[in-house]
């Protein structure tokens, strides 16, 4: 799986970076970004928690059958 943060929805709360800093980071503009690589299996649960906890619903899980997300 991969994680994707919608830059139009992210408000920079940083909850995702607190839950899973191995995958999410705050960029220079103050908004969250996800690592572009595959999420290591040991962090998949934390990424799913971040998806659920995001107040702006800005994070999506991308799997092989998900539509492609473009940045």
N, C-alpha and C positions, 0 to 999 in steps of 0.2 A: 504494500500500500504506500501511497504518498499522501502528504497533507498539502492543502492549498489554502491560502488566505486571500479572500477577495479584498483587493485594495480599496474598492469603493464602499465597502461595508465596515471595514476595520476602523475602530475609533481609538485604538491605541491603549486600551485598558490594561493590557499586559498579563491578563489572567493565564493565557496560554503559555507565556514564557515562565510563569511561576510553576505551572503544572508540569511542563515538559521543556525545560531549557535546552535539552539535547536536540530538539527539533525546531523550536520556535525562538526567534530573536526579534528585538525591536530595531528597526532600521534607523538611519540618520534623520528621517522625517518624523519619527516617533510612532510608527505603525509596525504591526507584527508582520513577519515574513516566516515562511516555513522553508526548511532545507529542501532543495530540489531533488535530493536523492531519495531512494527508497527508505522508508522508516524502518530502522532495525526492529526485529520482532519483539525485543524486550521493551520497546517504547510504544508499541501499538495501543496498549490499554490506556496509557497516559495521553496519547493523542486523541483517542476517543473521549476521554474525560474532558480534555480541552475543548473539543467540538461541542460537547453538551454544556459546558460552563460559559462559553463565549456569549456575552450579553447581546452582541450584534449579529449572532449567527453568521459570522464571516468566515468560518473554517469549514472546508469540505474534505472528505476522505475520497481519494481517487484510487480506484482499483482498475484492473485490466478491462473491466466492462463498463467503467464510468465514461461519460462524455469527456473529451479533452478540454482542459482548462488552459486558457492562454493568459499570460501576464500582460 
